[in-house]
């Protein structure tokens, strides 16, 4: 048991430090009427699961993925944000009808989660390096538990008596800008802007 304490502690620290900003993204999704809570939770788990698998594979085969290429994932939240801005510019009746016809899906949440966590791969890969199978399994369980806590915390915040009402009332106006800003931040942090200039 003692041999698991170190990797578990490191897993908690790595998850928290790399997913602080993800809380705000989750709040936006939970507050958005286009997304059902179930789809947000499923999408978040799929996204974190994908990041875990990619990082574990990278650690096992000593794969080095250039950060600039990982940053291309930032295009996903930009695209989703632009789509939401398009509907926001339309009149209320048309926007409402469009939202009913085009509900958000768990895959939208997954895409944003992976894009937002794309730069986490380097951290997770380093954490997974030279770990035994049972340690990787323990880290995976920690990530699953922490993902659940993140979802519960964001959902609680959205439904809070005092804070929840303004969040839910303004989410549809704020979320598109948050997503677009997040996408550009990912592109800039990863150095992908320079990569795109070369294309």
HELIX and SHEET records of a PDB file:
HELIX    1   1 UNK A    2  UNK A   31  1                                  30    
HELIX    2   2 UNK A   37  UNK A   60  1                                  24    
HELIX    3   3 UNK A   67  UNK A   70  1                                   4    
HELIX    4   4 UNK A   71  UNK A   73  5                                   3    
HELIX    5   5 UNK A   74  UNK A   89  1                                  16    
HELIX    6   6 UNK A   92  UNK A  101  1                                  10    
HELIX    7   7 UNK A  106  UNK A  116  1                                  11    
HELIX    8   8 UNK A  120  UNK A  128  1                                   9    
HELIX    9   9 UNK A  133  UNK A  158  1                                  26    
HELIX   10  10 UNK A  163  UNK A  189  1                                  27    
HELIX   11  11 UNK A  192  UNK A  198  1                                   7    
END                                                                             
